[in-house]
Amino acid sequence: MRTLTELNAISPIDGRYRNKTYSLSPYFSEEALIRYRVLVEVEYFIALCEIPLPQLAGIDKGCFDKLREIYANFSAEDAASIKEIEKTTNHDVKAVEYFIKKAFDDLGLSDYKEFIHFGLTSQDINNTAIPLSTKEAFEEVYLKLLVKLVARLKELSIEWADIPMLARTHGQPASPTRLGKEIGVFVERLEEQMRLLFNVPFAAKFGGATGNFNAHNVAYPQISWQQFGTDFVEKQLGLQHSFPTTQIEHYDHFAAFFDALKRINTIIIDLDRDIWTYVSMDYFKQKIKEGEVGSSAMPHKVNPIDFENSEGNLGIANAVFEHLSAKLPVSRLQRDLTDSTVLRNIGVPFGHTIIAFEATLKGLDKLLLNADKFAEDLEKNWAVVAEAIQTILRREAYPNPYEALKGLTRTNSVIDKKAIHDFIGTLEVTDEIKAELLKITPSNYIGI
């Protein structure tokens, strides 16, 4: 088999973008999945010893550290050996069990090795290993990058807090705003979705062949196995125990988690498109490195490729997140196998999301504010102060103020400072009110 490289990989997250996604490999690769399965099997055996089951009462607890070294020191060679076992078993979880049994032999624990995977079905391992790996990838990779992106947006919202800008609704000039405030909108939206995201638990199924601890209960009916399962999943693995279940986790919490990630991505797509538009309006220039080429044909161009790259990757990520959240909670009767291959793809949307976050950050760091263009657009659109004038006239009970301003703005071909001030001069209001109106400009009519 040919060695996988960045040039022959089918997926760009393992090829072109490998340098951006390698941090996810310890959580979502095949080797990672095998390692997490080993972790769960070992921790489960230790939990049985701590009950203790009568047949495990004599085991020396001093061996627990050695047992944990099986997964703590797990290597690529270990993963390869398990894959070799799988060629015979044609069952991935059973191959893990045999690998650990061999490790028990090496540690002099052969008498106890039949309690590895005792009473369990494969999904007790998969439906704990995969939520655990996803949780740790979320905490160690995804969340750190999202927090970095939100922090950068906060910095820019403060840096640009006093930059007045022409707003556009339906693409048309509208009441002025401030650039910092518009960036702050995205900060608030992202932080609100993060608050919702943090309320979604990482849940795991652990309950035997059909979720009822049948095998456990028939062997040791005196033990409260439901409580054992809850303690094991929640205290030793740090997940939430789903109970009751069928043979598999119902994935409702996973679906909520993926939907939350999708909403965050959608907000960043919105940000990418807005910044892209501001660049096209010349509100921002972009820093370039020496030797970089913006266009293969047009030397003058510096394309906003980082925001385009981000938008494209977020679109792919959301398509996969959508499938995960729609498919996983649906399973025929007590289980079918359609979730198995789908679960192996959780790292794919994470990969595209990480690529996108880094692209957006890179794009934001390249922006150069073109303050003159902001001022120029405001100066060209004095018509936007018409709202302010007619609102004050309403306050003063001036007859038909909206209609008066509508006539001004729609009958004059040029609405500039002179046209507005000339109009104010014709109003039958006090000099004090006229003075108040004359102070209003597109640059200071920016609200709170």
DRENLUMLUM-906639 format. One line per 2 residues: number of its first residue (from 1); their letters; for each residue x, y, z of C-alpha. Coordinates in steps of 0.05 Angstrom, whole numbers, plus 5000, padded with zeros to 4 digits. Each point is the difference from the previous one (the first is absolute). Example, Ala and Ser with C-alpha at 12.3 -4.5 7.8 and 13.67 -1.06 7.14 Angstrom:
// residues 2
1	as	5246 4910 5156 ~ 5027 5069 4987
This chain:
// residues 448
1	mr	5000 5000 5000 ~ 5026 5069 4982
3	tl	5020 5045 5057 ~ 4950 5056 5011
5	te	5028 5069 4984 ~ 4972 5069 4992
7	ln	5003 4990 4925 ~ 4963 4934 4994
9	ai	4948 5009 5055 ~ 4928 5001 4973
11	sp	4974 5047 5053 ~ 5031 5070 5003
13	id	4996 4999 5076 ~ 5052 4944 4997
15	gr	5035 5028 4939 ~ 5006 5074 4983
17	yr	4977 5023 5069 ~ 5036 4946 5041
19	nk	5042 5052 5036 ~ 4936 5033 5025
21	ty	4963 4937 5021 ~ 5054 4955 5029
23	sl	4981 5023 5071 ~ 4935 4961 4992
25	sp	5035 4934 4983 ~ 5008 4979 5074
27	yf	4924 5002 5006 ~ 4969 4980 4934
29	se	5049 4955 4963 ~ 4992 4925 4997
31	ea	5059 4994 5047 ~ 4966 5048 5048
33	li	4935 4962 4999 ~ 5037 4935 5016
35	ry	5038 5035 5057 ~ 4935 5027 5031
37	rv	4970 4930 4996 ~ 5059 4972 5037
39	lv	4993 5055 5052 ~ 4927 4983 5013
41	ev	5013 4925 5004 ~ 5056 5010 5050
43	ey	4962 5050 5043 ~ 4940 4953 4999
45	fi	5042 4942 5026 ~ 5028 5044 5055
47	al	4929 5021 5019 ~ 4980 4927 5006
49	ce	5060 4989 5046 ~ 4978 5058 5044
51	ip	4930 4973 5012 ~ 5032 4948 5010
53	lp	4971 4940 4963 ~ 5015 4939 5043
55	ql	5047 4970 4947 ~ 5039 5065 4997
57	ag	5005 5012 5075 ~ 5071 4973 5004
59	id	5030 5044 4946 ~ 5055 5047 5023
61	kg	4975 5071 4988 ~ 5072 5020 4992
63	cf	4996 4972 4929 ~ 4949 5053 4979
65	dk	5055 5048 4979 ~ 5031 4946 4957
67	lr	4932 4987 4969 ~ 4990 5073 4984
69	ei	5067 5001 4966 ~ 4969 4955 4946
71	ya	4961 5060 4973 ~ 5044 5057 5028
73	nf	5060 4973 4961 ~ 4959 4977 4941
75	sa	5040 5003 4935 ~ 4990 4996 4926
77	ed	5031 4930 5004 ~ 4947 4980 5050
79	aa	4945 5025 4954 ~ 5031 4962 4942
81	si	5002 4936 5041 ~ 4926 5007 5016
83	ke	4984 5011 4926 ~ 5039 4936 4986
85	ie	4957 4963 5051 ~ 4938 5029 4967
87	kt	5019 4965 4934 ~ 4984 4935 5036
89	tn	4942 5022 5045 ~ 4967 5044 4947
91	hd	4976 5039 5061 ~ 5035 5063 5023
93	vk	4979 5000 5073 ~ 5014 4926 5009
95	av	5070 5013 4973 ~ 5010 5052 5055
97	ey	4977 4949 5052 ~ 5051 4949 4975
99	fi	5055 5052 5000 ~ 4986 5017 5073
101	kk	4998 4926 5018 ~ 5070 4993 4972
103	af	5022 5059 5042 ~ 4970 4966 5062
105	dd	5041 4938 4984 ~ 5062 5043 4997
107	lg	4982 5032 5068 ~ 4988 4933 5033
109	ls	4925 5012 5005 ~ 4977 4942 4956
111	dy	4953 4974 5055 ~ 4958 5062 4994
113	ke	4998 5013 4925 ~ 4930 4971 4989
115	fi	4974 5061 5038 ~ 5024 5044 4944
117	hf	4937 5021 4962 ~ 4959 4961 5052
119	gl	4925 5003 4984 ~ 5009 5054 4948
121	ts	4981 5011 4928 ~ 5042 5038 4950
123	qd	4958 5062 5006 ~ 5015 5006 5074
125	in	5071 5014 4977 ~ 4985 5040 4937
127	nt	4946 5043 5032 ~ 5047 5020 5056
129	ai	5065 5004 4960 ~ 4971 5045 4945
131	pl	4966 5051 5046 ~ 5063 5002 5042
133	st	5045 5013 4941 ~ 4952 5052 4972
135	ke	4996 5035 5068 ~ 5076 5004 5006
137	af	5008 5024 4928 ~ 4948 5053 5014
139	ee	5035 5024 5062 ~ 5072 4994 4977
141	vy	4996 5022 4927 ~ 4933 5029 4978
143	lk	4983 5043 5060 ~ 5069 5030 5006
145	ll	4998 5023 4928 ~ 4928 5026 5005
147	vk	5018 5040 5063 ~ 5060 5028 4962
149	lv	4955 5022 4943 ~ 4949 5032 5046
151	ar	5056 5035 5038 ~ 5027 5029 4935
153	lk	4932 5026 4981 ~ 4994 5032 5068
155	el	5067 5035 4990 ~ 4978 5026 4932
157	si	4933 5023 5027 ~ 5037 5042 5052
159	ew	5053 5024 4950 ~ 4946 5023 4951
161	ad	4949 5023 5052 ~ 5003 5073 4978
163	ip	5000 4989 4924 ~ 4934 5026 4972
165	ml	4975 4964 4939 ~ 4943 5001 4952
167	ar	4953 4942 5014 ~ 4966 4964 4943
169	th	4933 4966 5004 ~ 4976 4964 4937
171	gq	5066 5023 4971 ~ 4977 5073 5005
173	pa	5029 5057 5043 ~ 4968 4999 5069
175	sp	5007 5034 5068 ~ 5075 5003 5017
177	tr	5031 4953 5051 ~ 5070 4986 5027
179	lg	5047 4947 4973 ~ 5017 4976 5070
181	ke	4927 4990 5017 ~ 4989 4959 4937
183	ig	5058 4954 5019 ~ 4972 4998 5071
185	vf	4935 4971 4973 ~ 5038 4938 4978
187	ve	5035 4995 5067 ~ 4933 5000 5036
189	rl	4970 4949 4952 ~ 5058 4953 5008
191	ee	5002 5006 5075 ~ 4926 4986 5005
193	qm	5007 4937 4959 ~ 5059 4979 5042
195	rl	4957 5006 5063 ~ 4949 4954 4968
197	lf	5055 4953 4977 ~ 5028 4992 5070
199	nv	4932 4975 5024 ~ 5003 4940 4954
201	pf	5029 4939 5037 ~ 5046 4948 4970
203	aa	4958 4938 5013 ~ 5019 4927 4997
205	kf	4963 4934 4998 ~ 5023 4944 5046
207	gg	4952 4944 5015 ~ 5014 4935 4965
209	at	4971 4967 4937 ~ 4933 5036 5000
211	gn	5011 5051 5055 ~ 4972 4960 5058
213	fn	5064 4972 5031 ~ 4971 4930 4986
215	ah	5066 4963 5004 ~ 5025 5039 5059
217	nv	4936 4989 5039 ~ 4995 4926 4987
219	ay	5072 4989 5024 ~ 4998 5047 5060
221	pq	4927 5017 5017 ~ 5019 5029 5067
223	is	5037 5059 4968 ~ 4965 5063 4978
225	wq	5026 5001 4929 ~ 4963 5062 4979
227	qf	5034 5039 5055 ~ 5066 4968 4981
229	gt	4991 5022 4928 ~ 4984 5071 5020
231	df	5060 5004 5048 ~ 5046 4971 4947
233	ve	4979 5046 4944 ~ 4993 5063 5041
235	kq	5055 4994 5053 ~ 5054 4962 4963
237	lg	4988 5025 4929 ~ 4970 5068 5013
239	lq	4940 4990 4954 ~ 4925 4999 5012
241	hs	4968 4931 5005 ~ 4941 4990 4954
243	fp	4950 4952 5031 ~ 4957 4965 4978
245	tt	5024 4987 4929 ~ 4997 4945 4948
247	qi	5065 4967 4979 ~ 5026 5068 4978
249	eh	5001 5071 5026 ~ 4940 5037 4973
251	yd	5046 5057 4977 ~ 4950 5055 5016
253	hf	5053 5040 5038 ~ 5050 4989 4944
255	aa	4948 5027 4951 ~ 4991 5062 5044
257	ff	5075 5008 5003 ~ 5009 4996 4925
259	da	4942 5049 4989 ~ 5033 5049 5048
261	lk	5066 4995 4962 ~ 4962 5011 4935
263	ri	4968 5064 5026 ~ 5068 5027 5021
265	nt	5027 4984 4931 ~ 4940 5035 4968
267	ii	5015 5064 5040 ~ 5073 4998 4977
269	id	4976 4991 4927 ~ 4959 5063 5010
271	ld	5062 5035 5027 ~ 5043 4976 4943
273	rd	4950 5026 4949 ~ 4994 5068 5034
275	iw	5076 5010 5004 ~ 5007 4976 4927
277	ty	4949 5053 4980 ~ 5035 5054 5040
279	vs	5065 4982 4964 ~ 4964 5005 4933
281	md	4974 5069 5021 ~ 5072 5021 5014
283	yf	4986 5009 5074 ~ 5060 4956 5013
285	kq	5066 4989 4965 ~ 5038 4935 5013
287	ki	5071 4988 5022 ~ 5040 4956 4954
289	ke	5065 4963 5009 ~ 5057 5011 4952
291	ge	4995 4950 4943 ~ 4926 4987 5008
293	vg	4956 5002 4938 ~ 4929 5025 5005
295	ss	4978 4981 4930 ~ 5035 4958 4947
297	am	4976 5048 4946 ~ 4990 5068 5033
299	ph	5060 5025 5038 ~ 4962 5056 5035
301	kv	4952 4953 5036 ~ 5004 4977 5073
303	np	4942 4952 5007 ~ 4964 4988 5067
305	id	5017 4926 4994 ~ 5003 4985 5074
307	fe	4927 5018 5010 ~ 4981 4962 4938
309	ns	5039 4939 5024 ~ 4967 5004 5068
311	eg	4930 5006 4970 ~ 5011 4940 4955
313	nl	5027 4956 5055 ~ 4944 5020 5048
315	gi	4950 4981 4947 ~ 5029 4930 4994
317	an	5004 4994 5076 ~ 4927 5020 5008
319	av	4977 4950 4947 ~ 5033 4943 5039
321	fe	4977 5027 5068 ~ 4929 5002 4971
323	hl	5004 4927 4979 ~ 5029 4979 5068
325	sa	4945 5034 5039 ~ 4945 4975 4953
327	kl	5023 4928 4993 ~ 5031 4978 5066
329	pv	4936 5004 5043 ~ 4965 4953 4951
331	sr	5011 4925 5008 ~ 4956 4941 4983
333	lq	4972 4966 5063 ~ 5054 4985 5052
335	rd	5057 5016 4950 ~ 5024 4997 4929
337	lt	5071 5012 4975 ~ 4990 5064 4962
339	ds	5027 5042 5057 ~ 5067 4964 4999
341	tv	5028 5027 4935 ~ 4968 5068 5012
343	lr	5033 5009 5068 ~ 5069 4990 4968
345	ni	4989 5065 4963 ~ 4992 5047 5060
347	gv	5071 5024 4989 ~ 4985 5022 4929
349	pf	4956 5060 5017 ~ 5045 5017 5058
351	gh	5058 5001 4951 ~ 4966 5047 4951
353	ti	4977 5044 5058 ~ 5071 5006 5027
355	ia	5026 5018 4931 ~ 4945 5053 4995
357	fe	5013 5031 5068 ~ 5074 5007 4985
359	at	4984 5031 4932 ~ 4953 5051 5030
361	lk	5053 5018 5053 ~ 5053 5007 4946
363	gl	4953 5044 4959 ~ 4983 5045 5059
365	dk	5074 5009 5015 ~ 5013 5024 4929
367	ll	4947 5055 5001 ~ 5023 5072 4994
369	ln	4948 5052 5016 ~ 4987 5050 4944
371	ad	4972 5056 5043 ~ 4996 5048 4941
373	kf	4951 4955 4963 ~ 4954 4996 5061
375	ae	4999 5076 5004 ~ 4990 5007 4925
377	dl	4939 4955 4999 ~ 4969 5038 5058
379	ek	5012 5067 4966 ~ 4968 4975 4936
381	nw	4937 4979 5037 ~ 4972 5060 5037
383	av	4930 4973 4984 ~ 5008 4953 5060
385	va	4991 5058 5049 ~ 4929 5009 4973
387	ea	4976 4950 5052 ~ 5031 5041 5056
389	iq	4969 5065 4974 ~ 4931 4972 4991
391	ti	5002 4967 5070 ~ 5016 5067 5033
393	lr	4946 5034 4959 ~ 4951 4947 5025
395	re	5021 5016 5071 ~ 4984 5072 4986
397	ay	4932 4984 4970 ~ 5021 5027 4932
399	pn	4947 4984 4948 ~ 5014 4940 4954
401	py	5075 4996 5013 ~ 5010 4932 4967
403	ea	4967 5024 4936 ~ 5042 5064 5001
405	lk	5065 4960 5005 ~ 4976 4949 4949
407	gl	4989 5056 4951 ~ 5069 5028 5012
409	tr	5037 4934 4993 ~ 4962 4976 4939
411	tn	4996 5063 4959 ~ 5072 5025 5007
413	sv	5051 4965 4956 ~ 5055 5016 5050
415	id	4988 4998 5075 ~ 5063 5030 5029
417	kk	5015 5043 5060 ~ 4977 5063 4964
419	ai	4933 4969 4979 ~ 4986 4977 5071
421	hd	5019 5067 5031 ~ 4960 5039 4948
423	fi	4940 4957 5016 ~ 5008 5012 5075
425	gt	5002 5075 4985 ~ 4930 4995 4969
427	le	4968 4967 5060 ~ 4952 5041 5042
429	vt	5032 4982 5067 ~ 5038 5040 5052
431	de	5073 5020 4990 ~ 5016 4954 5058
433	ik	4970 4940 4965 ~ 5036 5019 4935
435	ae	5066 5003 5037 ~ 4986 4931 5029
437	ll	4986 4973 4931 ~ 5061 5032 4968
439	ki	5045 4963 5049 ~ 4979 4933 4972
441	tp	5049 4968 4951 ~ 5007 4930 4971
443	sn	5062 4990 5043 ~ 4968 5018 5067
445	yi	4931 4970 4988 ~ 5022 4932 5026
447	gi	4954 4985 5058 ~ 5026 4968 5064
